[in-house]
Amino acid sequence: MTDQFNVEGTIADVVNGNLFKGGISVSNGKILKVYKKENVPDQLILPGLVDAHVHIESSMLVPSEFARLAVVHGTVATVSDPHEIANVLGKEGVNFMIRNSKTVPFKIFFGAPSCVPATNFESSGAHLGPRDIDQLMARDDIKYLSEMMNYPGVLFNDPEVHAKLDTAKKHNKPIDGHAPGLTGDQARQYIDAGISTDHECFTVDEALEKIGYGMKVQIREGSAAKNFDTLIPLISNHRDHIMLCSDDKHPDDLLEGHINLLIKKAIHMGYDPMDVLRVCTLNPVNHYQLEVGLLQEGDSADFIVVNNFADFDIEKVYINGKLAAENGQCLFTTKMDAKPNIFKAKPITVSDLNVTATGRKIKVIRALDGQLITKTETVEARIADNLIVSDPDHDILKMVVLNRYKDAHPAMAFIRGFGLKSGAMASTVAHDSHNIIAVGTTDEEIVHAINLLIKSKGGIVVVDGSDQVHLPLPVAGIMTNQNGQEVAGLYNQLNRAAKKLGSTLHAPFMTLSFMALLVIPELKLSDQGLFDGNKFQFTSMFDI
């Protein structure tokens, strides 16, 4: 393809809010001219789509391979928080993500992770303090301060938290938020600290209150949390204050679609296509000051060609004036420069998982399908030889979190909702510190699963006796450089294997990955112990 060409059709001008027939002249990666013309092909020319908040690591793919899967769906850019790899490798991990992303034309804009570790109640591989954040924020390739999950630190004036906020303000860069369920005076105080977005709203009332305080609401529809149906009505009266994001996108879901699916769904629900386009193009570009074109003269030529609004089939994707994808096929290749990791856990034995019975009733975690939050239940424990053991008949299974960064004793709790009748499943994708997390029907099966991951230095596995399905994740224990389609296929095998063991969860490994996420209540397990997210302190399973 030459550096100069024209594309004609019906153009969506999201900046000025109108549709018109015409064309664009592209030269050297820029839009040289936008013109009107009557006789044009029956196709739409739209700005490239932007995911306003995503952790690329959740796809288990390195950025360059994530880009290959996302670009075919019309996505040309993401606002990406490298929080997950930073919890493993610190600034080295952030640098890896940036370096790898630059090997492909896809535009990935990174933030400086604000909460590494997410809390002081878990063990991570790194710590990013105010000085580290200041060094990152000074860089042109760091666009914002990533989600401030430590909202108690904001509200109670934690010096380190506010030093990080002040650093973002010093560099005049936006601050992303994370404040599920926060309303009233506390929401106002949180937002007044300079925090400009939130992707954790669960209700329209919560979102409207935060918008009223000056915040932008990112409507999330990912593999884990799904808030699109609840929050999309905001577009009718608040189109300038919302964006669309995925937050976490697992490889099998990314293979099926990305922001394009949300656009298509919103249009089918009757919302104005131009309003829908604005929230996933204009709004994130303006909020984060992204170098992404919006079909204006002088912009970089980042645009997509779509057949029509009803079908919303992505026919061509251009980035910087180069054809990046066509008819579902990515046209660029990827390469890997390194596989950084840190993994010091040593193999465990069955006796390491002994839980002595000091009472007959125990507090258990109740996992909820498709949600990050959990509930607390009190149940009668199954006791054998004065030890509390898994009780598959009543769906009460032992869960283990093991520190991967040093040789340590495992933390244990019991959980309901996974439904396994045999075997075990384990993963090193365990937000946010990415220690080893496992759940199973017997201690022997749990040990088997955990030791497989220790041997491979990260991954996801399902075991049942001698049967096993294993996806190694050699990059920081949370990603792989394998082909995205192959990873998606293997991830589907893992989910099917877990369901074959009896799990009724829609996405068993997705649910498992959030059972150590302490900043989302109600009851979670870190490598240091059982944690009450409402009281924000450790608790005992026997503390009834």
SULPE-V825101 format. One record per backbone hydrogen bond with DSSP energy under -0.5 kcal/mol. NH is the residue of the N-H (numbers start at 1). CO is the residue of the C=O. Records with the same first field share a line. If there is no record, write none. Layout:
NH = CO / CO
This chain:
5 = 26
7 = 24
9 = 22
10 = 43
11 = 9 / 20
12 = 45
13 = 11 / 18
14 = 12
17 = 13
18 = 13
20 = 11
22 = 9
23 = 35
24 = 7
25 = 33
26 = 5 / 24
27 = 30
28 = 3
29 = 3
30 = 27
31 = 299
32 = 25 / 30
33 = 25
35 = 23
37 = 21
40 = 38
43 = 41
44 = 306
45 = 10
46 = 44 / 304
48 = 302
49 = 74
50 = 280
51 = 77
52 = 50 / 244
54 = 79
55 = 247
56 = 54
58 = 55
59 = 56
60 = 57
61 = 56
62 = 480
65 = 62
66 = 62
67 = 63
68 = 64
69 = 65
70 = 66
71 = 67
72 = 68
73 = 70
74 = 71
75 = 70
76 = 49
77 = 49
78 = 107
79 = 51
80 = 78 / 109
81 = 54
82 = 80
84 = 81
86 = 82
87 = 83
88 = 84 / 85
89 = 85
90 = 86
92 = 89
93 = 90
94 = 90
95 = 91
96 = 92
97 = 93
98 = 94
99 = 95
100 = 96
101 = 97
102 = 98
103 = 100
104 = 101
107 = 76
108 = 106
109 = 78 / 107
110 = 108 / 141
111 = 80
112 = 144
113 = 111
122 = 119
124 = 122
125 = 87
126 = 87
128 = 116
129 = 127
133 = 129
134 = 130
135 = 131
136 = 132
137 = 133
138 = 134
139 = 136
142 = 139
143 = 110 / 141
144 = 110
145 = 174
146 = 112 / 144
148 = 176
149 = 147
151 = 149
154 = 150
155 = 151
156 = 152
157 = 154
158 = 153
162 = 158
163 = 159
164 = 160
165 = 161
166 = 162
167 = 163
168 = 164
169 = 165
170 = 166
171 = 167
172 = 169
173 = 168
176 = 145
177 = 197
178 = 148
182 = 179
186 = 183
187 = 183
188 = 184
189 = 185
190 = 186
191 = 187
192 = 188
193 = 189 / 190
194 = 191
195 = 190
196 = 175
197 = 175
198 = 216
199 = 177
207 = 203
208 = 204
209 = 205
210 = 206
211 = 207
212 = 208
213 = 209
214 = 211
215 = 210
216 = 196
217 = 241
218 = 198 / 216
219 = 217 / 243
220 = 218
221 = 245
222 = 225
223 = 248
224 = 248
227 = 220
231 = 227
232 = 228
234 = 231
235 = 232
236 = 233
237 = 234
238 = 234
239 = 235
241 = 238
242 = 239
243 = 217
244 = 279
245 = 219
246 = 53
247 = 53
248 = 246
254 = 250
255 = 251
256 = 252 / 253
257 = 253
261 = 258
262 = 258 / 259
263 = 259
264 = 260
265 = 261
266 = 262
267 = 263
268 = 264
269 = 265
270 = 267
271 = 266
276 = 272
277 = 273
278 = 274
279 = 275
280 = 276 / 277
281 = 278
283 = 278
285 = 281
286 = 282
287 = 283
288 = 284
289 = 285
290 = 285
292 = 290
298 = 31
299 = 296
301 = 29
302 = 300
303 = 301 / 318
304 = 46
305 = 316
306 = 44 / 304
307 = 313
312 = 308
314 = 312
315 = 305 / 313
316 = 305
317 = 325
318 = 303
319 = 322
321 = 301
322 = 319
324 = 317 / 322
325 = 317
326 = 329
327 = 315
329 = 326
331 = 324
344 = 404
345 = 404
352 = 349
353 = 350
354 = 351
356 = 354
357 = 386
358 = 356
362 = 379
363 = 541
364 = 377
365 = 414
366 = 375
367 = 365 / 416
368 = 373
371 = 368
374 = 521
375 = 366
377 = 364
379 = 362
381 = 360 / 379
382 = 389
383 = 381
384 = 387
387 = 384
388 = 355
389 = 382
391 = 396
394 = 391
395 = 392
396 = 391
397 = 395 / 415
398 = 440
399 = 413
400 = 438
401 = 411
402 = 436
408 = 406
411 = 401
413 = 399
415 = 397
416 = 365
421 = 501
422 = 501
424 = 463
425 = 439
426 = 461
427 = 437
428 = 459
430 = 428
431 = 513
434 = 430
435 = 430
436 = 402
437 = 427
438 = 400
439 = 425
440 = 398
441 = 423
446 = 442
447 = 443
448 = 444
449 = 445
450 = 446
451 = 447
452 = 448
453 = 449
454 = 450
455 = 451
456 = 452
457 = 453
458 = 453
459 = 477
460 = 471
461 = 426
462 = 469
463 = 424
464 = 467
467 = 464
469 = 462
471 = 460
472 = 470
473 = 458
475 = 479
476 = 340 / 474
477 = 473
478 = 475
479 = 475
480 = 60
487 = 483
488 = 484
489 = 485
490 = 486
491 = 487
492 = 488
493 = 489
494 = 490
495 = 491
496 = 492
497 = 493
498 = 494
499 = 495
500 = 496
501 = 497
502 = 499
503 = 498
508 = 505
511 = 507
512 = 508
513 = 509
514 = 510 / 511
515 = 512
517 = 514
518 = 516
520 = 517
521 = 519
524 = 531
525 = 515
526 = 529
529 = 526
531 = 524
532 = 537
533 = 522 / 531
534 = 522
536 = 532
537 = 532
539 = 530
543 = 540
544 = 542
